[in-house]
Amino acid sequence: MFEKIIKACVGILPEKFQKLYYKYEEQLMYAFFGALTTLISIITKLLAFYFIPGSPAWESTFAVAFSWICAVTFAFFTNKKYVFKNETQTKGEFWKVFVSFYGARGITFFAEEAIFLVFYNWLGFSEVIVTFASQVIIFIANYILSKLFVFKKQKSSGKETPKNENL
């Protein structure tokens, strides 16, 4: 259904813009779903703060962890289906991709923590500047890790085919 909506929207664009869309479809879809992932992260974090009473340290730890899990899970399924168009044939293949995705996102989570430690805590940069700069760095890093390691295409008989088909 989503693909039909996108096709219909792209179809009304002038031909020049259609060509641009299809040339950069993967990156545009990644940006679109990245924005939705960010929105999900914000909403789930705020919901956790609202519904889970407790001391500030426990509440914030839970809210951050809960929002990260929700956002990464949403990102996995949308990246798998709409961005990288990765299909798997077996449960084993699916779980391998799933664990790889979470692992890559875990790496960038700790990278973001390191960026904050160095630039905010140690060097005293503004948290706003560090937040926006780190988001750009992490956004790009997540795309690269997903493209090269998680949803990579496997070469077969000289032709690129999806590594995993059908799940």
DRENMARPA-530227 format. One record per residue (C-alpha): x, y, z. Coordinates in Angstrom, 1 decimal. Each point is the difference from the previous one (the first is absolute). Layout:
<rs>
R | X | Y | Z
...
</rs>
This chain:
<rs>
R | 0.0 | 0.0 | 0.0
R | 2.7 | 2.5 | 1.0
R | 1.9 | -0.8 | -3.3
R | -3.2 | 0.8 | -2.0
R | -0.4 | 3.4 | 1.8
R | 3.7 | 0.9 | -0.7
R | -0.3 | -1.0 | -3.6
R | -3.2 | 2.0 | -0.4
R | 1.7 | 3.1 | 1.6
R | 3.1 | -0.4 | -2.1
R | -2.0 | -0.6 | -3.1
R | -1.5 | 3.5 | 0.1
R | 3.4 | 1.7 | 0.1
R | 1.6 | 1.3 | -3.1
R | 2.2 | -2.6 | -1.7
R | 3.2 | 1.7 | 1.1
R | -1.0 | -0.3 | 3.7
R | -1.1 | -3.6 | -0.5
R | 3.4 | -0.9 | -1.3
R | 1.7 | 1.8 | 2.9
R | -2.3 | -1.9 | 2.5
R | 0.8 | -3.4 | -1.5
R | 3.7 | 0.8 | -0.2
R | 0.1 | 0.9 | 3.7
R | -3.0 | -2.1 | 1.2
R | 1.9 | -1.9 | 2.7
R | 1.5 | 3.1 | 1.5
R | -3.3 | 1.9 | -0.1
R | -1.9 | -3.0 | 1.6
R | 2.7 | -0.2 | 2.6
R | -0.4 | 3.7 | 0.8
R | -3.8 | -0.3 | 0.1
R | 0.0 | -3.0 | 2.3
R | 2.8 | 1.5 | 2.1
R | -2.2 | 3.0 | 0.7
R | -2.9 | -2.3 | 1.0
R | 2.4 | -2.0 | 2.2
R | 1.1 | 3.2 | 1.7
R | -3.7 | 0.9 | 0.6
R | -0.7 | -3.4 | 1.4
R | 3.1 | 0.4 | 2.3
R | -1.3 | 3.3 | 1.3
R | -3.6 | -1.1 | 0.5
R | 0.9 | -3.3 | 1.8
R | 2.4 | 1.8 | 2.2
R | -2.5 | 2.6 | 1.0
R | -2.7 | -2.7 | 0.5
R | 2.4 | -1.9 | 2.3
R | 0.7 | 3.1 | 2.0
R | -3.8 | 0.7 | 0.3
R | -1.2 | -3.5 | 0.9
R | 3.0 | -1.4 | 2.1
R | 0.3 | 1.9 | 3.2
R | 3.2 | -0.3 | 2.0
R | 3.2 | 1.7 | 1.0
R | 1.5 | 2.0 | -2.8
R | 3.0 | -2.3 | -0.5
R | -2.0 | -3.1 | -0.4
R | -2.7 | 1.7 | -2.0
R | 2.5 | 1.5 | -2.5
R | 1.9 | -3.2 | -0.3
R | -3.2 | -2.0 | -0.8
R | -1.3 | 2.7 | -2.3
R | 3.2 | 0.1 | -2.1
R | 0.3 | -3.8 | -0.2
R | -3.7 | -0.4 | -0.8
R | 0.1 | 2.7 | -2.7
R | 3.2 | -1.5 | -1.5
R | -1.5 | -3.4 | -0.3
R | -3.2 | 1.3 | -1.5
R | 1.8 | 2.2 | -2.5
R | 2.6 | -2.6 | -1.0
R | -2.7 | -2.7 | -0.5
R | -2.0 | 2.4 | -2.2
R | 3.1 | 0.9 | -1.9
R | 0.9 | -3.7 | -0.5
R | -3.3 | -0.9 | -1.6
R | -0.3 | 3.1 | -2.2
R | 3.6 | -0.1 | -1.1
R | -0.3 | -3.7 | -0.8
R | -3.1 | 0.3 | -2.0
R | 0.0 | 3.5 | -1.6
R | 3.5 | 1.3 | 0.1
R | 2.3 | -2.9 | -0.8
R | -2.8 | -2.4 | -1.2
R | 1.6 | -2.9 | 1.8
R | -2.0 | -3.3 | 0.0
R | 0.9 | -3.1 | 1.9
R | -0.9 | -3.6 | -0.7
R | 0.5 | -1.6 | 3.4
R | -0.5 | 1.0 | 3.6
R | 3.7 | -0.5 | 0.5
R | 0.8 | 2.5 | -2.7
R | -2.6 | 2.5 | 1.4
R | 1.5 | -0.2 | 3.5
R | 3.6 | 0.4 | -1.3
R | -1.0 | 3.2 | -1.7
R | -2.1 | 1.1 | 3.0
R | 3.0 | -0.6 | 2.4
R | 2.4 | 1.7 | -2.4
R | -2.2 | 3.1 | -0.2
R | -0.4 | 0.2 | 3.8
R | 3.8 | -0.5 | 0.4
R | 0.8 | 2.8 | -2.5
R | -2.5 | 2.3 | 1.7
R | 1.6 | -0.9 | 3.4
R | 3.4 | 1.0 | -1.4
R | -1.3 | 3.4 | -1.1
R | -1.8 | 0.4 | 3.3
R | 3.3 | -0.4 | 1.9
R | 1.7 | 2.3 | -2.6
R | -2.6 | 2.7 | 0.7
R | 0.7 | -0.5 | 3.8
R | 3.7 | 0.5 | -0.7
R | -0.6 | 3.1 | -2.1
R | -2.0 | 1.5 | 2.9
R | 2.6 | -1.0 | 2.5
R | 2.8 | 1.6 | -1.9
R | -1.6 | 3.1 | -1.5
R | -2.6 | 0.9 | 2.6
R | 1.4 | -1.3 | 3.3
R | 3.7 | 0.4 | -0.6
R | 0.3 | 2.8 | -2.5
R | -3.0 | 2.0 | 1.1
R | -1.8 | 0.4 | -3.4
R | -3.6 | 1.0 | 0.1
R | -2.4 | -3.0 | 0.4
R | -2.1 | 1.3 | -2.9
R | 3.0 | 0.1 | -2.4
R | 1.2 | -3.4 | 1.2
R | -3.5 | -1.4 | -0.3
R | -0.5 | 1.2 | -3.6
R | 3.5 | -0.9 | -1.1
R | -0.1 | -3.4 | 1.5
R | -3.4 | -0.7 | -1.6
R | 1.4 | 0.8 | -3.4
R | 3.1 | -2.2 | 0.6
R | -2.1 | -2.9 | 1.4
R | -2.6 | 0.3 | -2.8
R | 2.7 | -0.4 | -2.6
R | 1.8 | -2.8 | 2.0
R | -3.2 | -2.0 | 0.4
R | -0.6 | 0.3 | -3.8
R | 3.5 | -1.2 | -0.8
R | -0.1 | -2.9 | 2.5
R | -3.4 | -1.1 | -1.3
R | 1.0 | 0.2 | -3.6
R | 3.4 | -1.6 | 0.3
R | -0.5 | -2.6 | 2.8
R | -3.7 | -0.6 | 0.8
R | -1.9 | 0.1 | -3.2
R | 3.0 | -0.5 | -2.4
R | -0.7 | -1.5 | -3.3
R | 1.8 | -3.3 | -0.9
R | 1.6 | -0.4 | -3.4
R | -1.1 | -3.2 | -1.8
R | 1.1 | -0.9 | -3.5
R | 1.2 | 3.5 | -0.7
R | -3.3 | 1.6 | 0.8
R | -1.1 | 1.6 | 3.2
R | -2.9 | -1.7 | 1.7
R | -1.6 | 0.5 | 3.4
R | 1.9 | -2.0 | 2.6
R | -3.3 | -1.2 | 1.5
R | -3.3 | -0.6 | -1.7
R | -3.6 | -0.3 | 1.1
R | -0.7 | 0.6 | 3.7
</rs>
